[in-house]
Every structure is written in structure tokens, then in C-alpha cells.
Amino acid sequence: MTERVHIRPLRGLKVPNPSRGGRHLADGGERVELSSYWHRRLRAGEVERIPAQNTAKKAEKKEG
């Protein structure tokens, strides 16, 4: 099973998301399967990984 992580593009960058037909990754980030494509984007400095605790806090704020 492939690991799923939350990533977001670095400020000002538009990074295509191949699992969404090439549409750009949302500025606030998205949960994606950590494939070789995303490993390359991370190494290139185009995206950053968001820790799980940050995504949980955002979900709580939306609900409450």
C-alpha cells in the first residue's frame, strides 16, 4: 500500500497533480499518494510535506 501524505506547493508555484488530470495542486495543499512523482517534486523543492497534526487542526477549525 502506498503512503498518503498531505503536501502543498511552495508559495507562488503551480504544480500539476497527475491524479487530477494535471490540474494544479491546491494552494492549501492536498492529500496524495506518495509516488515517485511526488518524491521528485519534494526533492526539487517545489512542494513541502505538511505534518499530520497541522491538517487535523485545520479540520477541527472547519467543523467548529
Sequence and secondary structure as in RCSB ss.txt:
>XXXX:A:sequence
MTERVHIRPLRGLKVPNPSRGGRHLADGGERVELSSYWHRRLRAGEVERIPAQNTAKKAEKKEG
>XXXX:A:secstr
   EEEEEE TT   B GGGTT B  TT EEEE  HHHHHHHHHTSEEEE HHHHHHHHHHHH 
